[in-house]
Amino acid sequence: MPGAPQAWDDLMGSEFWTDFWSQKAQLQSDFAATGRGRMDIVAFLYTINEAARLLDLSPTDRLLDIGCGTGILTLALASRAGAVTAIDVSPVAVERARQTLSDVDGAEVRVGSITCIEEQASSFDKVLAYSVLQYLDSIESITKAFLEIRRVLRPGGRALLAANPDPAARAKLEARLRATMSPEDASAEISLLAKTLWLPPSTMSALGKEVGLAIEARPIHARIPQHTYMFDLLACRPMEDTWNNSDSGKCS
């Protein structure tokens, strides 16, 4: 994509996914524009509550939302944090998110990537990346993302890296798509799945620990549709600045 930051090369098929989400961002429905077209309002409310609970958001927190899309999840969480910054690789999504968040005091929205975050070190108390890691192209890019998250978190800060596809559940998901969709629609969905990165929870956790994060996999709430084939990662930057790969700790 001409003029795109170098970090966007870390996206799996960077031009494809940037164009994909830019097209989504032009849809009328905010749910559809953020990839939640099949999610009902109750499931979305559970998503909000689960994110706020796992992040342990408080009114003094500075929150970074990575992969904000049109900003509806950012908006839902903004009242629970002190200040919010939202970034997305799609300029079209960013423009729509700016409109969504235009009445949120102090909200900042800009184009940006999880593998190259503009903010200074230790800038945020909490970081959210909802359904973002799966669009990176390699283990090396995941490591870059984890390093950036660790860098921008303050010591003791917390990150929720939510909705990561589990390869152990992929076959059942594809079978369900074939059983519940037309052949054409199922083929299109499965083709998209093939363009995403599927890494098991153990691998993702190990990569986070290697860069000094305390990290653990968590199941997704059963009222959120992705729970059947995805998992969350909850990560913390330890209060100490030294890394210890053999003892990563746990998020309290």
Accessible surface in RSA format (square Angstrom, percent):
REM  Atomic radii and reference values for relative SASA: ProtOr
REM  Chains: A
REM  Algorithm: Lee & Richards
REM  Probe-radius: 1.40
REM  Slices: 20
REM RES _ NUM      All-atoms   Total-Side   Main-Chain    Non-polar    All polar
REM                ABS   REL    ABS   REL    ABS   REL    ABS   REL    ABS   REL
RES MET A   1    88.00  45.6  49.63  32.8  38.37  91.4  50.40  42.8  37.60  49.8
RES PRO A   2   133.13  97.0 103.80  94.6  29.34 106.6 116.22  96.0  16.92 105.1
RES GLY A   3    87.12 107.4   0.00   N/A  87.12 107.4  44.25 121.4  42.87  96.0
RES ALA A   4    31.01  28.5   5.84   9.0  25.17  57.2   9.18  12.9  21.82  57.8
RES PRO A   5    63.12  46.0  49.36  45.0  13.76  50.0  61.57  50.8   1.55   9.6
RES GLN A   6   144.43  80.8 130.49  95.4  13.94  33.2  66.21 140.9  78.22  59.3
RES ALA A   7    13.23  12.2   4.54   7.0   8.69  19.8  10.18  14.3   3.05   8.1
RES TRP A   8     7.88   3.2   7.88   3.8   0.00   0.0   7.88   4.2   0.00   0.0
RES ASP A   9    81.13  56.8  68.76  68.4  12.37  29.2  27.62  65.0  53.51  53.4
RES ASP A  10    13.43   9.4  13.43  13.4   0.00   0.0   0.65   1.5  12.79  12.8
RES LEU A  11    16.08   9.0  13.27   9.5   2.82   7.1  13.27   9.3   2.82   7.6
RES MET A  12    43.22  22.4  41.73  27.6   1.48   3.5  35.91  30.5   7.31   9.7
RES GLY A  13    47.53  58.6   0.00   N/A  47.53  58.6  37.29 102.3  10.24  22.9
RES SER A  14    25.93  21.9  21.81  29.1   4.12   9.5   3.31   7.0  22.63  31.7
RES GLU A  15    96.00  55.1  94.72  71.7   1.28   3.1  24.06  46.5  71.95  58.7
RES PHE A  16    76.39  38.2  66.41  41.1   9.98  26.0  73.12  44.3   3.27   9.4
RES TRP A  17     5.78   2.3   5.78   2.8   0.00   0.0   5.78   3.1   0.00   0.0
RES THR A  18     0.73   0.5   0.73   0.7   0.00   0.0   0.18   0.2   0.55   0.8
RES ASP A  19    58.37  40.9  57.12  56.9   1.24   2.9  16.09  37.9  42.28  42.2
RES PHE A  20    42.88  21.5  38.03  23.6   4.85  12.6  42.01  25.5   0.87   2.5
RES TRP A  21    51.07  20.5  51.01  24.7   0.07   0.2  48.28  25.7   2.79   4.5
RES SER A  22    13.90  11.7  13.90  18.6   0.00   0.0  11.04  23.5   2.87   4.0
RES GLN A  23   120.23  67.2 114.13  83.4   6.10  14.5  37.48  79.8  82.75  62.8
RES LYS A  24    56.64  27.6  55.34  34.0   1.30   3.1  14.92  13.4  41.73  44.4
RES ALA A  25     2.64   2.4   0.36   0.6   2.28   5.2   0.36   0.5   2.28   6.0
RES GLN A  26   126.33  70.6  93.01  68.0  33.32  79.3  35.34  75.2  90.99  69.0
RES LEU A  27    79.17  44.1  76.72  54.9   2.46   6.2  78.85  55.4   0.33   0.9
RES GLN A  28   177.94  99.5 150.18 109.8  27.77  66.1  61.81 131.6 116.14  88.1
RES SER A  29    56.79  48.0  45.74  61.0  11.06  25.5  42.26  90.0  14.53  20.4
RES ASP A  30    56.18  39.4  51.12  50.9   5.06  12.0   8.72  20.5  47.46  47.3
RES PHE A  31    43.94  22.0  42.95  26.6   0.99   2.6  42.95  26.0   0.99   2.8
RES ALA A  32    22.74  20.9  22.37  34.5   0.37   0.9  22.74  32.0   0.00   0.0
RES ALA A  33     2.48   2.3   0.00   0.0   2.48   5.6   0.00   0.0   2.48   6.6
RES THR A  34    19.25  13.7   4.40   4.5  14.85  35.4   6.50   8.7  12.75  19.3
RES GLY A  35    41.38  51.0   0.00   N/A  41.38  51.0   8.83  24.2  32.56  72.9
RES ARG A  36    25.11  10.5  21.19  10.8   3.92   9.3   8.88  12.1  16.23   9.8
RES GLY A  37    53.99  66.6   0.00   N/A  53.99  66.6  19.16  52.6  34.83  78.0
RES ARG A  38   182.54  76.6 146.96  74.9  35.58  84.7  84.81 115.9  97.73  59.2
RES MET A  39    14.16   7.3   6.09   4.0   8.07  19.2   7.04   6.0   7.12   9.4
RES ASP A  40    90.22  63.2  79.60  79.2  10.62  25.1  42.71 100.5  47.51  47.4
RES ILE A  41   103.19  58.7  99.86  74.4   3.33   8.0  99.86  71.9   3.33   9.0
RES VAL A  42    64.16  42.2  64.16  58.1   0.00   0.0  64.16  55.8   0.00   0.0
RES ALA A  43     5.24   4.8   4.66   7.2   0.58   1.3   4.95   7.0   0.29   0.8
RES PHE A  44    14.42   7.2  14.42   8.9   0.00   0.0  14.42   8.7   0.00   0.0
RES LEU A  45    90.63  50.5  90.37  64.7   0.27   0.7  90.37  63.5   0.27   0.7
RES TYR A  46    69.73  32.6  68.75  39.1   0.99   2.6  35.73  26.9  34.00  41.9
RES THR A  47     0.97   0.7   0.31   0.3   0.66   1.6   0.39   0.5   0.59   0.9
RES ILE A  48    12.14   6.9  12.14   9.0   0.00   0.0  12.14   8.7   0.00   0.0
RES ASN A  49    77.09  53.2  73.30  70.8   3.80   9.1  22.99  55.3  54.10  52.3
RES GLU A  50    19.59  11.2  18.31  13.8   1.28   3.0   6.86  13.3  12.73  10.4
RES ALA A  51     1.17   1.1   0.35   0.5   0.82   1.9   0.59   0.8   0.58   1.5
RES ALA A  52     9.29   8.5   5.94   9.2   3.35   7.6   6.11   8.6   3.18   8.4
RES ARG A  53   147.91  62.1 127.73  65.1  20.18  48.0  75.33 102.9  72.58  44.0
RES LEU A  54     5.22   2.9   4.36   3.1   0.87   2.2   5.22   3.7   0.00   0.0
RES LEU A  55     0.00   0.0   0.00   0.0   0.00   0.0   0.00   0.0   0.00   0.0
RES ASP A  56    92.28  64.6  86.84  86.4   5.44  12.9  11.70  27.5  80.58  80.4
RES LEU A  57    25.19  14.0   0.98   0.7  24.21  60.8   0.98   0.7  24.21  65.1
RES SER A  58    37.75  31.9  36.60  48.8   1.15   2.7  31.96  68.1   5.78   8.1
RES PRO A  59   106.77  77.8  95.01  86.6  11.76  42.8  95.19  78.6  11.57  71.9
RES THR A  60   121.57  86.5  94.96  96.3  26.61  63.4  80.77 108.5  40.80  61.7
RES ASP A  61     8.51   6.0   7.95   7.9   0.56   1.3   0.26   0.6   8.25   8.2
RES ARG A  62    77.33  32.5  76.88  39.2   0.45   1.1  30.62  41.8  46.71  28.3
RES LEU A  63     0.26   0.1   0.25   0.2   0.01   0.0   0.25   0.2   0.01   0.0
RES LEU A  64     0.00   0.0   0.00   0.0   0.00   0.0   0.00   0.0   0.00   0.0
RES ASP A  65     3.23   2.3   3.20   3.2   0.03   0.1   0.27   0.6   2.97   3.0
RES ILE A  66     2.66   1.5   2.64   2.0   0.02   0.0   2.64   1.9   0.02   0.1
RES GLY A  67    31.40  38.7   0.00   N/A  31.40  38.7  12.74  34.9  18.66  41.8
RES CYS A  68     7.83   5.9   0.00   0.0   7.83  18.4   1.94   4.9   5.90   6.4
RES GLY A  69    12.87  15.9   0.00   N/A  12.87  15.9  12.87  35.3   0.00   0.0
RES THR A  70     0.12   0.1   0.12   0.1   0.00   0.0   0.12   0.2   0.00   0.0
RES GLY A  71     0.00   0.0   0.00   N/A   0.00   0.0   0.00   0.0   0.00   0.0
RES ILE A  72    20.40  11.6  17.65  13.1   2.75   6.6  17.65  12.7   2.75   7.5
RES LEU A  73     8.05   4.5   7.54   5.4   0.51   1.3   7.54   5.3   0.51   1.4
RES THR A  74     0.07   0.1   0.00   0.0   0.07   0.2   0.07   0.1   0.00   0.0
RES LEU A  75    79.22  44.1  72.18  51.6   7.04  17.7  72.18  50.7   7.04  18.9
RES ALA A  76    28.78  26.5   9.11  14.1  19.67  44.7  20.88  29.4   7.90  20.9
RES LEU A  77     0.22   0.1   0.22   0.2   0.00   0.0   0.22   0.2   0.00   0.0
RES ALA A  78    12.60  11.6   4.33   6.7   8.27  18.8   4.50   6.3   8.10  21.5
RES SER A  79   104.52  88.3  65.86  87.9  38.66  89.1  58.01 123.5  46.51  65.2
RES ARG A  80    91.49  38.4  85.23  43.4   6.26  14.9  30.60  41.8  60.89  36.9
RES ALA A  81    11.11  10.2   0.00   0.0  11.11  25.3   0.00   0.0  11.11  29.4
RES GLY A  82    45.39  56.0   0.00   N/A  45.39  56.0  15.64  42.9  29.76  66.6
RES ALA A  83    40.05  36.8  36.34  56.1   3.71   8.4  39.90  56.2   0.15   0.4
RES VAL A  84     4.15   2.7   2.88   2.6   1.27   3.1   3.15   2.7   1.00   2.7
RES THR A  85     2.23   1.6   2.21   2.2   0.03   0.1   0.00   0.0   2.23   3.4
RES ALA A  86     0.25   0.2   0.20   0.3   0.04   0.1   0.20   0.3   0.04   0.1
RES ILE A  87     3.15   1.8   3.15   2.3   0.00   0.0   3.15   2.3   0.00   0.0
RES ASP A  88    12.34   8.6  11.36  11.3   0.97   2.3   1.28   3.0  11.06  11.0
RES VAL A  89    23.34  15.4  22.35  20.2   0.98   2.4  22.35  19.4   0.98   2.7
RES SER A  90     0.00   0.0   0.00   0.0   0.00   0.0   0.00   0.0   0.00   0.0
RES PRO A  91    56.63  41.3  50.27  45.8   6.36  23.1  51.07  42.2   5.56  34.6
RES VAL A  92    59.00  38.8  53.83  48.7   5.17  12.5  57.79  50.2   1.21   3.3
RES ALA A  93     2.26   2.1   2.26   3.5   0.00   0.0   2.26   3.2   0.00   0.0
RES VAL A  94     1.15   0.8   1.15   1.0   0.00   0.0   1.15   1.0   0.00   0.0
RES GLU A  95    86.61  49.7  86.61  65.5   0.00   0.0  42.11  81.4  44.50  36.3
RES ARG A  96    44.96  18.9  43.36  22.1   1.60   3.8  23.41  32.0  21.54  13.1
RES ALA A  97     0.00   0.0   0.00   0.0   0.00   0.0   0.00   0.0   0.00   0.0
RES ARG A  98   108.10  45.4 101.27  51.6   6.83  16.3  38.75  53.0  69.34  42.0
RES GLN A  99   118.48  66.3 103.12  75.4  15.36  36.6  40.02  85.2  78.46  59.5
RES THR A 100    36.95  26.3  14.31  14.5  22.64  54.0  17.36  23.3  19.60  29.6
RES LEU A 101     4.85   2.7   1.18   0.8   3.67   9.2   1.51   1.1   3.34   9.0
RES SER A 102    83.65  70.7  47.35  63.2  36.30  83.6  39.30  83.7  44.35  62.1
RES ASP A 103   136.86  95.9 108.73 108.2  28.13  66.5  39.84  93.8  97.02  96.8
RES VAL A 104    35.77  23.5  24.58  22.2  11.20  27.0  28.79  25.0   6.98  18.9
RES ASP A 105   136.06  95.3 116.12 115.6  19.95  47.2  42.85 100.8  93.22  93.0
RES GLY A 106    59.84  73.8   0.00   N/A  59.84  73.8  39.78 109.2  20.06  44.9
RES ALA A 107    27.50  25.3   1.39   2.2  26.10  59.4   1.39   2.0  26.10  69.1
RES GLU A 108    75.66  43.4  70.65  53.4   5.02  11.9  29.52  57.1  46.14  37.7
RES VAL A 109    17.34  11.4   4.14   3.8  13.20  31.8   4.14   3.6  13.20  35.8
RES ARG A 110    60.17  25.3  60.17  30.7   0.00   0.0  19.48  26.6  40.70  24.7
RES VAL A 111    47.52  31.3  38.13  34.5   9.39  22.6  38.13  33.1   9.39  25.5
RES GLY A 112     9.84  12.1   0.00   N/A   9.84  12.1   8.55  23.5   1.30   2.9
RES SER A 113     6.27   5.3   4.82   6.4   1.45   3.3   1.82   3.9   4.46   6.2
RES ILE A 114     6.10   3.5   3.62   2.7   2.48   6.0   3.62   2.6   2.48   6.7
RES THR A 115    11.38   8.1   0.04   0.0  11.34  27.0   0.04   0.1  11.34  17.1
RES CYS A 116    73.05  55.3  66.42  74.1   6.64  15.6   5.58  14.1  67.47  72.7
RES ILE A 117     7.37   4.2   0.20   0.2   7.17  17.3   0.94   0.7   6.43  17.5
RES GLU A 118   126.96  72.9  96.06  72.7  30.90  73.6  44.29  85.7  82.67  67.5
RES GLU A 119    21.10  12.1  14.18  10.7   6.91  16.5  15.19  29.4   5.91   4.8
RES GLN A 120   142.35  79.6 139.12 101.7   3.23   7.7  53.77 114.4  88.58  67.2
RES ALA A 121    60.08  55.2  43.80  67.6  16.28  37.0  43.80  61.7  16.28  43.1
RES SER A 122    51.66  43.7  32.41  43.3  19.25  44.3  21.61  46.0  30.05  42.1
RES SER A 123    22.57  19.1   6.88   9.2  15.69  36.1   7.71  16.4  14.85  20.8
RES PHE A 124     1.75   0.9   0.00   0.0   1.75   4.6   1.19   0.7   0.57   1.6
RES ASP A 125    26.96  18.9  26.68  26.6   0.28   0.7   0.96   2.3  25.99  25.9
RES LYS A 126    14.82   7.2  14.82   9.1   0.00   0.0   8.63   7.8   6.19   6.6
RES VAL A 127     0.00   0.0   0.00   0.0   0.00   0.0   0.00   0.0   0.00   0.0
RES LEU A 128     0.02   0.0   0.02   0.0   0.00   0.0   0.02   0.0   0.00   0.0
RES ALA A 129     0.79   0.7   0.00   0.0   0.79   1.8   0.00   0.0   0.79   2.1
RES TYR A 130    21.32  10.0  14.19   8.1   7.13  18.5  12.26   9.2   9.06  11.2
RES SER A 131    31.28  26.4  24.71  33.0   6.57  15.1  15.48  33.0  15.80  22.1
RES VAL A 132    18.09  11.9  16.82  15.2   1.27   3.1  17.45  15.2   0.64   1.7
RES LEU A 133     1.61   0.9   1.04   0.7   0.58   1.5   1.18   0.8   0.43   1.2
RES GLN A 134    12.95   7.2  10.08   7.4   2.87   6.8   2.37   5.0  10.58   8.0
RES TYR A 135    30.33  14.2  30.33  17.3   0.00   0.0  12.24   9.2  18.09  22.3
RES LEU A 136     1.42   0.8   1.42   1.0   0.00   0.0   1.42   1.0   0.00   0.0
RES ASP A 137    57.07  40.0  39.52  39.3  17.56  41.5  11.34  26.7  45.73  45.6
RES SER A 138    31.37  26.5  26.99  36.0   4.38  10.1  26.18  55.7   5.20   7.3
RES ILE A 139    74.70  42.5  71.49  53.3   3.21   7.7  71.49  51.5   3.21   8.7
RES GLU A 140   118.88  68.2 114.37  86.5   4.51  10.7  63.59 123.0  55.29  45.1
RES SER A 141     3.01   2.5   2.98   4.0   0.04   0.1   0.00   0.0   3.01   4.2
RES ILE A 142     0.43   0.2   0.43   0.3   0.00   0.0   0.43   0.3   0.00   0.0
RES THR A 143    35.34  25.1  35.34  35.8   0.00   0.0  30.05  40.4   5.28   8.0
RES LYS A 144    98.07  47.8  96.24  59.0   1.84   4.4  59.54  53.6  38.53  41.0
RES ALA A 145     0.00   0.0   0.00   0.0   0.00   0.0   0.00   0.0   0.00   0.0
RES PHE A 146     0.00   0.0   0.00   0.0   0.00   0.0   0.00   0.0   0.00   0.0
RES LEU A 147    73.99  41.2  70.16  50.2   3.83   9.6  70.26  49.3   3.73  10.0
RES GLU A 148    25.70  14.8  25.70  19.4   0.00   0.0   7.84  15.2  17.86  14.6
RES ILE A 149     0.00   0.0   0.00   0.0   0.00   0.0   0.00   0.0   0.00   0.0
RES ARG A 150    22.78   9.6  22.78  11.6   0.00   0.0   2.69   3.7  20.08  12.2
RES ARG A 151    78.79  33.1  71.89  36.6   6.90  16.4  58.08  79.4  20.71  12.5
RES VAL A 152     0.00   0.0   0.00   0.0   0.00   0.0   0.00   0.0   0.00   0.0
RES LEU A 153     0.00   0.0   0.00   0.0   0.00   0.0   0.00   0.0   0.00   0.0
RES ARG A 154    84.22  35.4  84.22  42.9   0.00   0.0  35.48  48.5  48.74  29.5
RES PRO A 155    40.06  29.2  36.73  33.5   3.33  12.1  36.73  30.3   3.33  20.7
RES GLY A 156    30.74  37.9   0.00   N/A  30.74  37.9  11.09  30.4  19.66  44.0
RES GLY A 157     0.00   0.0   0.00   N/A   0.00   0.0   0.00   0.0   0.00   0.0
RES ARG A 158    33.15  13.9  33.15  16.9   0.00   0.0   2.19   3.0  30.96  18.8
RES ALA A 159     0.00   0.0   0.00   0.0   0.00   0.0   0.00   0.0   0.00   0.0
RES LEU A 160     1.98   1.1   1.98   1.4   0.00   0.0   1.98   1.4   0.00   0.0
RES LEU A 161     0.20   0.1   0.00   0.0   0.20   0.5   0.20   0.1   0.00   0.0
RES ALA A 162     0.93   0.9   0.39   0.6   0.54   1.2   0.39   0.5   0.54   1.4
RES ALA A 163     0.42   0.4   0.16   0.2   0.26   0.6   0.16   0.2   0.26   0.7
RES ASN A 164     2.16   1.5   2.16   2.1   0.00   0.0   1.63   3.9   0.53   0.5
RES PRO A 165     3.59   2.6   2.99   2.7   0.60   2.2   2.99   2.5   0.60   3.7
RES ASP A 166    29.43  20.6  29.43  29.3   0.00   0.0   3.15   7.4  26.28  26.2
RES PRO A 167    49.70  36.2  35.17  32.1  14.54  52.8  35.49  29.3  14.22  88.4
RES ALA A 168    93.23  85.7  52.16  80.5  41.06  93.4  65.16  91.8  28.07  74.4
RES ALA A 169    18.56  17.1  16.12  24.9   2.44   5.6  18.07  25.4   0.49   1.3
RES ARG A 170    72.00  30.2  72.00  36.7   0.00   0.0  21.36  29.2  50.64  30.7
RES ALA A 171    78.28  72.0  65.33 100.8  12.95  29.5  71.91 101.3   6.37  16.9
RES LYS A 172   160.24  78.2 154.30  94.7   5.95  14.2 100.24  90.2  60.00  63.9
RES LEU A 173    10.71   6.0   9.98   7.1   0.73   1.8   9.98   7.0   0.73   2.0
RES GLU A 174    26.75  15.4  26.75  20.2   0.00   0.0   1.08   2.1  25.67  21.0
RES ALA A 175    57.11  52.5  49.80  76.9   7.31  16.6  52.82  74.4   4.30  11.4
RES ARG A 176    99.96  42.0  94.05  47.9   5.90  14.1  55.98  76.5  43.97  26.7
RES LEU A 177    23.40  13.0  23.40  16.7   0.00   0.0  23.40  16.4   0.00   0.0
RES ARG A 178   143.42  60.2 123.91  63.2  19.51  46.5  53.86  73.6  89.57  54.3
RES ALA A 179    86.92  79.9  45.23  69.8  41.70  94.9  55.89  78.7  31.03  82.2
RES THR A 180   100.31  71.3  62.58  63.4  37.73  89.9  63.06  84.7  37.25  56.3
RES MET A 181    43.16  22.4  24.16  16.0  19.00  45.2  32.17  27.4  10.98  14.6
RES SER A 182    50.15  42.4  35.84  47.8  14.32  33.0  39.03  83.1  11.12  15.6
RES PRO A 183   107.09  78.1  94.30  86.0  12.80  46.5 102.66  84.8   4.44  27.6
RES GLU A 184   127.12  73.0 115.57  87.4  11.55  27.5  69.88 135.2  57.24  46.7
RES ASP A 185    81.69  57.2  80.00  79.6   1.70   4.0  10.73  25.2  70.96  70.8
RES ALA A 186     3.61   3.3   3.61   5.6   0.00   0.0   3.61   5.1   0.00   0.0
RES SER A 187    70.42  59.5  61.69  82.3   8.74  20.1  29.84  63.5  40.59  56.9
RES ALA A 188    58.46  53.7  48.97  75.6   9.49  21.6  56.58  79.7   1.87   5.0
RES GLU A 189    44.45  25.5  44.00  33.3   0.45   1.1   2.05   4.0  42.40  34.6
RES ILE A 190    28.43  16.2  28.43  21.2   0.00   0.0  28.43  20.5   0.00   0.0
RES SER A 191    55.73  47.1  47.73  63.7   8.01  18.4  29.01  61.8  26.72  37.4
RES LEU A 192    45.85  25.5  45.50  32.5   0.36   0.9  45.85  32.2   0.00   0.0
RES LEU A 193    24.89  13.9  24.76  17.7   0.14   0.3  24.89  17.5   0.00   0.0
RES ALA A 194    64.79  59.6  39.39  60.8  25.39  57.8  40.31  56.8  24.47  64.8
RES LYS A 195    80.08  39.1  76.59  47.0   3.49   8.3  31.63  28.5  48.44  51.6
RES THR A 196    12.91   9.2   5.54   5.6   7.37  17.6   5.33   7.2   7.58  11.5
RES LEU A 197    28.02  15.6  23.78  17.0   4.24  10.7  24.29  17.1   3.73  10.0
RES TRP A 198    26.30  10.6   8.38   4.1  17.91  42.1   8.38   4.5  17.91  29.1
RES LEU A 199    24.46  13.6  22.12  15.8   2.34   5.9  22.12  15.5   2.34   6.3
RES PRO A 200    48.13  35.1  48.13  43.9   0.00   0.0  48.13  39.7   0.00   0.0
RES PRO A 201    36.26  26.4  36.26  33.1   0.00   0.0  36.26  29.9   0.00   0.0
RES SER A 202    81.89  69.2  66.88  89.3  15.01  34.6  55.96 119.2  25.93  36.3
RES THR A 203    39.51  28.1  34.73  35.2   4.78  11.4  19.58  26.3  19.93  30.1
RES MET A 204     7.00   3.6   7.00   4.6   0.00   0.0   7.00   6.0   0.00   0.0
RES SER A 205    12.46  10.5  12.46  16.6   0.00   0.0   9.00  19.2   3.46   4.8
RES ALA A 206    45.52  41.9  42.00  64.8   3.53   8.0  44.69  62.9   0.83   2.2
RES LEU A 207    14.27   7.9  14.13  10.1   0.14   0.4  14.13   9.9   0.14   0.4
RES GLY A 208     0.00   0.0   0.00   N/A   0.00   0.0   0.00   0.0   0.00   0.0
RES LYS A 209    72.12  35.2  70.51  43.3   1.60   3.8  19.90  17.9  52.22  55.6
RES GLU A 210    94.06  54.0  86.46  65.4   7.59  18.1  29.24  56.5  64.82  52.9
RES VAL A 211     6.37   4.2   6.37   5.8   0.00   0.0   6.37   5.5   0.00   0.0
RES GLY A 212     8.30  10.2   0.00   N/A   8.30  10.2   6.91  19.0   1.39   3.1
RES LEU A 213     1.48   0.8   0.00   0.0   1.48   3.7   0.55   0.4   0.94   2.5
RES ALA A 214     6.55   6.0   6.53  10.1   0.02   0.0   6.53   9.2   0.02   0.0
RES ILE A 215     3.82   2.2   0.00   0.0   3.82   9.2   0.00   0.0   3.82  10.4
RES GLU A 216    26.88  15.4  24.04  18.2   2.85   6.8  15.60  30.2  11.28   9.2
RES ALA A 217    40.65  37.4  18.13  28.0  22.52  51.2  18.33  25.8  22.32  59.1
RES ARG A 218    63.45  26.6  61.74  31.5   1.71   4.1  22.70  31.0  40.76  24.7
RES PRO A 219   111.98  81.6  98.68  90.0  13.30  48.4 105.00  86.7   6.99  43.4
RES ILE A 220    11.54   6.6   1.47   1.1  10.07  24.3   1.72   1.2   9.81  26.6
RES HIS A 221    67.08  36.7  57.79  40.2   9.28  23.7  43.42  44.8  23.65  27.5
RES ALA A 222    71.25  65.5  54.78  84.5  16.47  37.5  54.95  77.4  16.30  43.2
RES ARG A 223   127.76  53.6 115.83  59.0  11.94  28.4  38.45  52.5  89.31  54.1
RES ILE A 224     2.57   1.5   2.57   1.9   0.00   0.0   2.57   1.8   0.00   0.0
RES PRO A 225    67.85  49.4  53.24  48.5  14.61  53.1  62.87  51.9   4.97  30.9
RES GLN A 226    30.32  17.0  29.84  21.8   0.48   1.1  10.50  22.4  19.82  15.0
RES HIS A 227    73.52  40.2  55.82  38.8  17.70  45.3  37.40  38.5  36.12  42.0
RES THR A 228    65.84  46.8  39.80  40.3  26.04  62.1  45.03  60.5  20.82  31.5
RES TYR A 229    44.12  20.6  41.56  23.6   2.56   6.7  14.55  10.9  29.57  36.5
RES MET A 230    19.44  10.1   9.91   6.6   9.53  22.7   9.78   8.3   9.66  12.8
RES PHE A 231    11.84   5.9  11.84   7.3   0.00   0.0  11.84   7.2   0.00   0.0
RES ASP A 232     5.13   3.6   5.13   5.1   0.00   0.0   0.00   0.0   5.13   5.1
RES LEU A 233     0.00   0.0   0.00   0.0   0.00   0.0   0.00   0.0   0.00   0.0
RES LEU A 234     0.81   0.5   0.81   0.6   0.00   0.0   0.81   0.6   0.00   0.0
RES ALA A 235     0.00   0.0   0.00   0.0   0.00   0.0   0.00   0.0   0.00   0.0
RES CYS A 236    17.18  13.0  17.18  19.2   0.00   0.0  10.49  26.6   6.69   7.2
RES ARG A 237    23.93  10.0  23.39  11.9   0.54   1.3   0.00   0.0  23.93  14.5
RES PRO A 238    33.17  24.2  23.58  21.5   9.59  34.9  33.17  27.4   0.00   0.0
RES MET A 239   135.17  70.0 116.84  77.3  18.34  43.7 109.19  92.8  25.98  34.4
RES GLU A 240   109.13  62.7 101.11  76.5   8.01  19.1  56.11 108.5  53.02  43.3
RES ASP A 241    98.41  68.9  78.27  77.9  20.13  47.6  32.61  76.8  65.80  65.6
RES THR A 242   109.20  77.7  96.27  97.6  12.93  30.8  81.85 109.9  27.35  41.3
RES TRP A 243   121.04  48.6  90.19  43.7  30.85  72.4  86.03  45.9  35.01  56.8
RES ASN A 244    85.03  58.6  71.68  69.3  13.35  32.1  25.59  61.6  59.44  57.5
RES ASN A 245    95.02  65.5  72.83  70.4  22.19  53.4  27.81  66.9  67.21  65.0
RES SER A 246   109.92  92.9  66.00  88.1  43.92 101.2  58.28 124.1  51.64  72.3
RES ASP A 247    99.39  69.6  84.38  84.0  15.01  35.5  19.86  46.7  79.53  79.3
RES SER A 248    24.77  20.9   9.36  12.5  15.41  35.5   7.79  16.6  16.98  23.8
RES GLY A 249    41.00  50.6   0.00   N/A  41.00  50.6  34.19  93.8   6.81  15.2
RES LYS A 250   168.60  82.3 140.35  86.1  28.25  67.3  87.42  78.7  81.18  86.5
RES CYS A 251     9.06   6.9   0.00   0.0   9.06  21.3   0.86   2.2   8.20   8.8
RES SER A 252   126.22 106.7  78.36 104.6  47.86 110.3  84.72 180.4  41.51  58.1
END  Absolute sums over single chains surface
CHAIN  1 A    11418.7       9169.7       2249.0       6373.6       5045.0
END  Absolute sums over all chains
TOTAL         11418.7       9169.7       2249.0       6373.6       5045.0
